[in-house]
Amino acid sequence: MLIDGKKIANEIQKELKFSLDNISGPKPCLAVIIVGNHPPSLIYVSRKMQACAEVGIESIRIALPSEVSEEELILEIVKLNQNSRVNGILLQLPLPQHINPITVLREISPAKDVDGLHPFNVGKMLIGEDDAFFPCTPYGIKILLERSNIDISGKHVVIIGRSNLVGKPLAALLMQNTSGANATVTVAHSRSENLKNICLTADIIVAAIGQPLFLKADMIKEGAVIIDVGINKINDSSQKAGYKIVGDVDFDEVKGKCSFITPVPGGVGPMTIAVLLRNTFKSFIATQKSPS
Ligand code: NDP
């Protein structure tokens, strides 16, 4: 059965729009910083800003040249931290090679860190504090499972990929002693031995590695739930554009053997945006409760 991420993300956006339509006065505001002209990043940023407009969140785009220095980028972040009109700051990744993402992400005020990547929020998430901003893609996956009525409590979840953006925070979210979690989590990576055997023990597999069509039918057990995070471009002359977007899962092979599967596109991707909007709204509400 297909998990329709687009539909679930639309539901979340409708809920947000409903809440925002009932708020008079200033609306939440998200600042999006983009460095350089990385084509996929330009597309992601415009999708995020369009989604903001659809639910009634204002957004500001700060475009910086790819040669911008780390210091100049940090100055922009500091200005946004100080701007009381801005509730959320998103720094679109990846950054050019000369900028260390860990250094600059730390400069975003944790109270405006709607991408949930600041060590303060990551730490709070790890110790199970709900008032943290959770990273958009991992939290989107958790919501996707919950809203698809897939109970992960006590189940073995194998996450392939240990990035700070997806794998590690997802493991932290799914292992918590809280509703919608309580999974037994294994995190695999490029050095993992016997990956196929590990995957064969999984009730739920999350593939987040950036390797097109990596997960094959012989790597999953019958009835497993498959969440595909990957976004990969592969050549395909049958397509007008000459390429197509595929996930990390060989969808055509795996779909007949699993119980649930997310498509690419239309699975995890839309949830990432929905959570970004939700986090921005959460930040806005927090400032309404305790104006600075
Ligand atoms: P990273 O490149 O940061 O991390 C990839 C991870 O996969 C690493 O931990 C790496 O291991 C592991 N890995 C790579 N190859 C293998 C392999 N053959 N076997 C086992 N493990 C492997 O990627 P991200 O986490 O940022 O992204 C992963 C994918 O998800 C990409 O396709 C990306 O585009 C997509 N993505 C999609 C989002 C969405 O909204 N749908 C959001 C974010 C990402 P090691 O650590 O040992 O190198």
Residues whose N, C-alpha, C, O or C-beta is under 5 A from the ligand:
A	BS01	NDP	T137 I160 G161 R162 S163 L165 V166 A188 H189 S190 R191 A208 I209 G210 V229 G230 I231 N232 V268 G269 T272
